[in-house]
Amino acid sequence: MGLFDFLSDKGEKEPVKPTTKPAAGDTTGFFGNQAQPAGQPAAAQGDTYTVVSGDSLSKIAKHHYGDASKWHQIYDANKATIGSNPDHIEVGQQLRLPKL
């Protein structure tokens, strides 16, 4: 069917039906991903984070929680992964970002 074939078609066609709106309380976003509630940082949902070059726990806390001093919560949730020195995180480590 060409671009203008619908203009010359004399057959009866059903109009396009509108899509249904998401139900109230549905948390699925436009692309099928989980939408964040308004006003909450992503980390409030309990995410994971992969460490990249130049990261520190305070930088991660600042980015995800909006407060660099929350690095203690990230460290406490990931002591088994990080070890005894919170200043030594490695690129590629998967860290759990707890809900606050």
C-alpha positions in Angstrom: 0.0 0.0 0.0 1.4 3.4 -1.0 1.4 6.6 0.9 -1.7 7.9 -0.7 -3.6 4.7 -1.4 -5.8 5.3 1.6 -7.3 8.4 -0.1 -8.5 6.5 -3.1 -9.7 3.4 -1.2 -13.5 3.4 -1.1 -13.9 0.5 1.3 -15.3 1.0 4.8 -12.5 1.1 7.3 -12.6 1.2 11.1 -11.2 4.3 12.6 -8.0 3.9 14.6 -8.8 3.1 18.2 -7.0 5.1 20.8 -4.6 3.3 23.1 -5.6 2.7 26.6 -4.2 4.9 29.3 -2.2 3.2 32.1 -4.3 2.4 35.2 -3.9 4.7 38.2 -0.9 3.7 40.2 0.8 2.0 37.2 4.5 2.5 37.5 5.5 1.5 34.0 7.1 4.3 32.0 6.7 5.1 28.3 9.3 2.5 27.2 8.1 -0.2 29.6 10.6 0.6 32.2 9.8 1.4 35.8 8.9 5.0 36.3 10.3 6.9 39.3 7.8 8.5 41.6 8.0 12.3 41.4 10.4 13.9 43.8 12.4 10.8 44.7 16.0 10.2 43.5 16.6 6.9 41.7 18.5 5.4 44.6 15.4 5.7 46.8 14.1 2.7 45.0 17.0 0.4 46.0 19.2 0.3 42.8 22.5 -1.2 41.9 25.5 0.9 40.6 28.6 -0.2 38.6 31.7 1.7 39.7 33.4 3.7 36.9 36.8 5.4 36.8 37.1 8.4 39.1 34.2 7.3 41.4 34.3 7.5 45.2 31.5 6.6 47.6 30.9 10.2 48.3 30.6 11.0 44.6 28.1 8.2 44.2 26.1 9.3 47.2 26.0 12.9 45.9 24.8 11.8 42.5 22.2 9.3 43.7 21.1 10.7 47.1 21.9 14.4 46.6 24.1 14.3 49.7 27.8 13.3 49.7 27.7 12.5 53.4 25.4 9.5 52.8 28.4 7.5 51.6 28.3 5.6 54.9 25.0 4.0 54.0 26.4 2.8 50.7 29.5 1.5 52.5 27.5 -0.3 55.2 25.4 -2.0 52.5 28.5 -3.2 50.5 31.1 -4.0 53.1 31.5 -7.6 51.8 32.2 -6.2 48.3 34.3 -3.2 49.2 36.3 -4.6 52.1 37.7 -2.8 55.2 38.8 0.3 53.3 35.9 2.5 52.0 38.4 4.6 50.0 39.3 1.5 47.9 36.5 0.8 45.4 37.4 -0.8 42.0 36.1 -0.1 38.5 33.4 -2.6 37.6 32.3 -3.4 41.2 28.5 -3.7 41.5 27.3 -1.8 44.5 23.9 -1.9 46.1 22.4 1.5 46.7 20.0 1.1 49.7 16.7 2.9 50.1 16.9 5.8 52.5 
